[in-house]
């Protein structure tokens, strides 16, 4: 089962990067001088290292720089895409790399576990894992989780997990199943990270929870107006 992944994006940072001149971005990545542009990581969260993202960005440029002009990155990749010189997936791949650069924290969990973390906070049950990639699902889930204090949310996740196990006739006795405690701890860690994301999104209007899936094509990352291919074609969401 693949991981659902969330990047908590600092939107002004991301937009400012894509509005830089192509050569300035390349030079900044080559010399590591852009590292100061990364937003501060949110306490207790993780994200990819700058050196790895610099490598991804420069590798993309090695392949596609000849198709770009001297303007801003977003303007040049949009023009190259419109002229069918770069496909949507490849054009969005460099945008995706910059979303990771602008992330203040990443989160990931198995899709089956994500259902456990958000379904109790939705109006209707989810039919399957594909429903996890609908924008309305996350708008509702993050809003409601963000209204709960962290302790209450973590407790609700644990109780729901135990009730689901009991409904399936599975034991809650650690002596009979040594995986119970490690599994509960894993749920608590994941729920803690999701709670942090929900509270940041609620508190900071300049952030966005960009949602995708492990191994998903770059142009399919994000939902609604925040889908990366839609941004490539139409520009940044107005709100």
Secondary structure, 3 states (H helix, E strand, C coil): CCEEEEEEEEHHHHHHHHCCEHHHHHHHHHHCHHHHHCCCCCCCCECCCHHHHHHHHHHHHHHHHHHCCCCEHHHHHHHHHHCCCCCHHHHHHHHHHHHHHCEEEEEEEEHHHHHHHHHHHCCCCCCCHHHHHCHHHHHHHHHHHHCCCHHHHHHHHHHHHHHHHHHCCCCCCCCCCCHHHHHHHHHHHHHHHHHHHHHHHHHCCCEEEEEEECCCCHHHCCCHHHCHHHHHHHCCCCC
